[in-house]
């Protein structure tokens, strides 16, 4: 029987929530924060969605840069959301939900960003379609995630099927730009440090 990646991700992040902001499990996401924050800060629009918001650490940085923004966070893990609520209070809307089935009306956001959770999504094309649906025309999608060169992906991806933390796949540059090309234009992709990338597309 194939493992249920969503259930694995929820359980893993519930368990990691208390120490995610300081432990090694969250180190890759934390390394991506400055790259994404730079993009978010310069993006037009006040309605912002953090897809896979975790403990709300990056949301707090977004709000510290511009307190007028209306920030919403969505996560599968109630443990992570509890940490985000403790951090953000009433400064953000926090929703437990599935990125493949976003509980928001069409054109609800000007900016959607996703930090280090895309490799957990079993159906990435469905996530891209949902992000496109909830973005305003001209809105921006920012995606930051793990990257490895081809030899690393050839080694790691077969093992991810058996990961107990809900990992699904590490994507190549071409795979990411092809996925974004299904719904977005003016797509860019750039390395972010040694083992990550940031991609950008306009709705």
N, C-alpha and C positions, 0 to 999 in steps of 0.2 A: 504493500500500500504506500502511495506517495505521501510524504509528510505534509502536514498542513502548515505552510510557511507563515500564514498570518497568525495562527495560534502560537507558533514558535516565537515569532517576533514579539507578540504581546507579552508572553510569559517572560522572555528574556529581558525586555525593557522594564517590565514591572519589577523584576529582580534587581536590575542595575540602577534603578531610578535614584536611590538614596545616595549613591556615590558617583553618579555619571559625570558630574561637573568637575571632579578631581581625579577620578580613576583612569586607568589606561583605556577602558572600554570607550570612553568619550573623547579620547585624545585626538582621533582623526577628525571628528566633527569640530572640535575646538580649533584645530589648525585651519579649518575652512572659514571660520567666522570672519576674519578680516577681509578675505577676498570677496565674500558675499556682501558684507556690510558696505564695502566701497561701491559695489554695483547698486545695491538697494538705495543707498543714500542719494545717488545721482539719478535714480529712476523717477519719472513723473508719476504723480497720483498719491492720494491719501489712503486708499483702501487696500490694505496689505494682508495677504494670507501666507502663513508659515505652514507648509505641508510637511507633517512629521515634526512637530515643534519641540518634542522632547520636554526638557525642563524649563523651557522658555528663556534660556540664556541669551540666544541671539535676538529674540524678540525684545528683551530688555535693552540690548544695545541699539536696536533700531529705534526704539522709543526715546532713548537718551539722545540720539542724533536729531530726532524730530518728534516732539511730544504731541504734535497736532495730528499725527497719523492715527488712523483707526486700524488697529492690528488684531487679527484673528489667528488663533492657532488651532490646528487639528492634529490629533495623534490617536493611534490605536490603543496606546497603553494608558490605563487609568493611573498607574503609579507615576508615570512621567507627568501627566496632567496635574496630579496633586502637587508635585514639586513646582510646576509652572504657576499654579494658583497661589501658592505660598509666596512666590517671587513677585508676581505681577499684580496680585489683588484685583481691583476693578479696572486696571489700566488696559486690559485686553479681554477679548472674548475667547474662551477656550472650549473646544468641542471635542468629544470623543467620537471618532468616525474612521471610515475606510477611504483611502485616497482613490480607490476605484469607483466610489459612489459618494461623491461629495454632497453633503447636505446643505447646499447653498443654491439660491436662484441663479439663473443665467446672468452673466455680466455683473457679478457682485464685487469684483476686485479690479484694481488697476495694476497691482503687482502681486505675483505669486512666486514664492521661492521655496526651494526644497534642499535642505542641507543634510547630506550623508544618509538619506533613507531610501533613495531610489533603488538601490541594489537589493532592497528587501521586497520589492513589489512583484508579485507573481505574474501580473498582467500589465506590463508597462505601457502598452498601447492604450489600454483603457484609462490609465492615469493621465496620459497626455490628452486624450479626448476630453476628460473631465476638466482638466486645467484650462483647456481652450474654451470650454463651455462657460466656466465661471469668470473668465477674464473679459474685461471690457475690450472693445475693438481698439487696437493700438496699445493694449496692455502688454506688460513684459513678464515673461517666465524666466526665472533664474534657477539653474540646476547645478549644484555642487555635489560631487561624489568621488568615490575612490576610482583611481586609475592605476593600471599596471601595464607595462609593455607586453607584447604578444607572448613571450615565453612565460611570464608570470601568470597571464590569463589561462594559458594552456594547462598550467599546473593547478591553479586554484579553482577554476570553474567546475571541473568534474567533482571536486570534493565538496563544493557548496551544496550539492544536492543532499548531502548528509549532514550539513550544518544544523546544529540544534538551536541556533539563534535566529533562524528565519532568513539567512542570506540566500539570495537567488542567483545573482549573476553580476560579474564585473564586466563592464561594457567597454568596447573600443570607441575611439573617436568617431569612426564611421557609423557604428551602430547608434550612438547617441544623436548624431546629426541627422541620420535617417529617421529616427523616431520623432525628433522635433520637427522635421520637415513634413510630417503628416498633418501638422496643424499650425505651424508657425513659419515666419519668413525672417529674413535678415539674421540668419542663425550664425552665431560665433561659438567657438570652442577654444579654450586655452588651458594650459597646465597651471596648476595652483600648487606650488611646492613639488616635492618629489613623487608623491603618490596620490594626487588628486587633480581634478579638473573643475572648471566652471564653464558652463554653457549658457547661452542666452538666445531667446527667440522672441519675436514680436507677434502678437495675435493679429 
